[in-house]
């Protein structure tokens, strides 16, 4: 008797007897009919199998699975204030609690898992080795500067995926967004609790470390994850690295210097795609995405320039988002009100700037609003 002769309900029972995502993938590859049968498994089942296999097959755990679910989790959360509340509370519990929420609300497919495997072996592993060489120990040192290169790289991906709405505001029109992005506070909390660091808790004024973080030392986990990230973006995840990668892209070359700088800020925070751009063939594979983003960015910057010319404001702002000494641009103040985000600073957020604040307690928004922001980061989420 061949597999083809068995009724689908029997074949489904076979697929239901697997205990890890690796077994499911192996089963689906044995025959065409089992491939199709396995594709009909409930996404909830696939998500649960993936979570249970995470410590073995999806290292660094749980960061890799959070990255795989982060974009869908963000899309789910922005739809309602109660969901934003659940996300923010999960973030306060650290990466394990965040993964629990993700597995509960995100439905993964086998195609998602296959893409994750492709990313791990074709993108993450090569860059992991490069980062370890760039930001690892020198010959005279006995410690590693970037303590866990793989976890650092995947945390970079999570930032781009989880906060993709905030990144896209830089190059997409405001009216293309159905919901307001996750708040600046949520981004800061994610760094504080899900990329935890002793320095962060000290400089942000925590009277006591979160309970989950107290276990890190006993479990020999990195207690300086933000410092590791700082070393990574200073030594490896630099604007220059993306600029070099984009040299072969015609749309990038067509931009003026100002637009190029903003373009790099956007694409380096594209999550999975941001790292794919850094491996051979990545720019070519993502050509359509790059071309579309560049075209949209040009339109957005031109419209903003026209708005500046038409403005009756007499003061010359000469605004630069990297200049810490200037006041907040009036347009950013408008966006702050539009998105009901009291700590909004820029339409071009970066992990670098966000982490500078959470690591050292130095916020670019001025001293007046900083105490309330620090208190909000340390406090439980509130349902609006």
Secondary structure, DSSP 8 states (H G I E B T S, - for coil): --GGGS-HHHHHHHHTT--SHHHHHHHHTS-HHHHHHHHTS-HHHHHHHHHHHHHHHSSSTTHHHHHHHHHHHHHHHTT-HHHHHHHHHHHHTHHHHHHHHHHHH----HHHHHHHHHHIIIIIHHHHHHHHHHHS--TT-SS-SSTTHHHHHHHHHHHHHHTHHHHHTTTS-GGG-SS----HHHHHHHHHHHS-BHHHHHHTT-SS--HHHHTTTTTT--SBHHHHHHHHHHHTS-HHHHHHHGGG-HHHHTS-HHHHHHHHHHHTTSTHHHHHTTSTTHHHHTHHHHHHHHHHHHHHHHHHHHHHHH----S-----TT-TTS---HHHHHHHHHTT-TT---SS--HHHHHHHHHH---TT-HHHHHHHHHHHHS-----
